[in-house]
Every structure is written in C-alpha cells, then in structure tokens.
Amino acid sequence: MASHNDVERARRDGVLFGIPLGDLGWFASLLMGVATGMAAFFLTTFCAIVVLLVQQSATHRVPDYQLAYRDAGFPVGVTVMALALCYLGVQWSRRMIRKSRRA
C-alpha cells in the first residue's frame, strides 16, 4: 500500500495483514474463522503446557495436564473463533449489502 488512498481503502474494505477480508465469500470466511480459532487453541494450549512444565520443575509435583486443554486452550479457542466468525460475518454482510445497492 503505497499511498494514503490505499491505506484508507484498506481500512474501509477490511484488510488484515494484507488479506482482503472484505472480498472473502461465505465459505472462505467460515474457513478463516475456524482456522483462527484452531490456531488460538493450539497456541494457548502450548503456552499452558510450557507453564505447567515450569511449575512441575519448580515444585517437583506432577500437575494435571488436562488443565492446559480444558481451562486454557478450549475457552480461548472458542472465544477467538466466535469473535473471528462475527467479524468476518459482518465484513461479508457489508459486502453483500454493497453489492445489492449497486445492482
């Protein structure tokens, strides 16, 4: 995005890290929302397992690793997926409204 107009158009159309979110269809939006939730789940679970490993090495007690999935990964993954699907759904509906007004 070389000029000021390109930046304003990207803000209006919804571009995130170079991905034109306003141009996605409903299936691509669904796929990206689910993929974002899964990525958040795996990243949060990994971080929680590392924290539990550090706790285990500090206390010499074996923690319940189920906590990493149940109490950290799953809620964060579901929350991020719901927020991503809502955001992408709004972007898709704006595009459909814009298309219907032009026709």
NORRACOR-V336077 format. One record per run of one state. SS is the DSSP state (~ for helix, > for strand, _ for the rest). FROM is the first residue (numbers start at 1). TO is the last residue. Records with the same first field share a line. If there is no record, write none. Layout:
SS=FROM-TO ; FROM-TO
This chain:
_=1-3 ; 14-14 ; 17-18 ; 24-25 ; 60-65 ; 103-103
~=4-13 ; 21-23 ; 26-59 ; 66-102
>=15-16 ; 19-20
